[in-house]
């Protein structure tokens, strides 16, 4: 009895002649559907990727600055001005907690953060 040679798939399984033909057709269709970019197309892809990577890096830097107490939007200055104003208004001053400063021996009213 003669023993035939069956084609093998990538996983090592035996493939029938029909399977081999279907696989060849599938690979040909995939090459048409997903061509490898070259030239100007590749440059566009690379430029878009670089822009996205830069945007992600910028967002990460802003998040890091906010997490470490820095401010990229100027909001810290506005908050400081608001706190200064609140401490200058007697109605707000009386509502703020009283703190005793051991170094100066004075009572101080300010917001706790």
PEPESUL-V986793 format. One record per pair of residues at least 6 apart in sequence whose ideal C-beta (glycine too) atoms are under 6 Angstrom apart, sorted by the first residue. I is the first residue (numbers start at 1). GAP is how many residues later the second one is. Records with the same first field share a line. If there is no record, write none. Layout:
I->GAP ; GAP
This chain:
6->8
7->8 ; 13
9->6
37->8
62->10
65->7
86->6
93->16
96->13
98->9 ; 11
99->9
100->7
101->7
